[in-house]
């Protein structure tokens, strides 16, 4: 939840409902750029969340499943290392 709250401060709309170890992005501030360059934008997203978790003293393995349309959500999973 702490990482999701900080991502909200960066312009992401995040929902953590129904997720024990991640969140869904309902609005990505990168918009169409994320659709055109998912590998790059998702790597940036993973780096942001990984850095946030590290700063919170909770190292994490972060996985991002991108969306393929602006109306879809992308999913970010945040897990403790080696789980």
Rosetta blueprint (number, residue, H / E / L):
1 X L
2 X H
3 X H
4 X H
5 X H
6 X H
7 X H
8 X H
9 X H
10 X L
11 X L
12 X L
13 X E
14 X E
15 X E
16 X L
17 X L
18 X L
19 X L
20 X L
21 X L
22 X E
23 X E
24 X E
25 X E
26 X E
27 X E
28 X L
29 X L
30 X L
31 X H
32 X H
33 X H
34 X H
35 X H
36 X H
37 X L
38 X H
39 X H
40 X H
41 X H
42 X H
43 X H
44 X H
45 X H
46 X H
47 X H
48 X H
49 X H
50 X H
51 X H
52 X H
53 X H
54 X H
55 X H
56 X L
57 X L
58 X L
59 X L
60 X L
61 X E
62 X E
63 X E
64 X E
65 X E
66 X L
67 X L
68 X L
69 X L
70 X L
71 X L
72 X L
73 X L
74 X E
75 X E
76 X E
77 X E
78 X E
79 X E
80 X L
81 X L
82 X L
83 X L
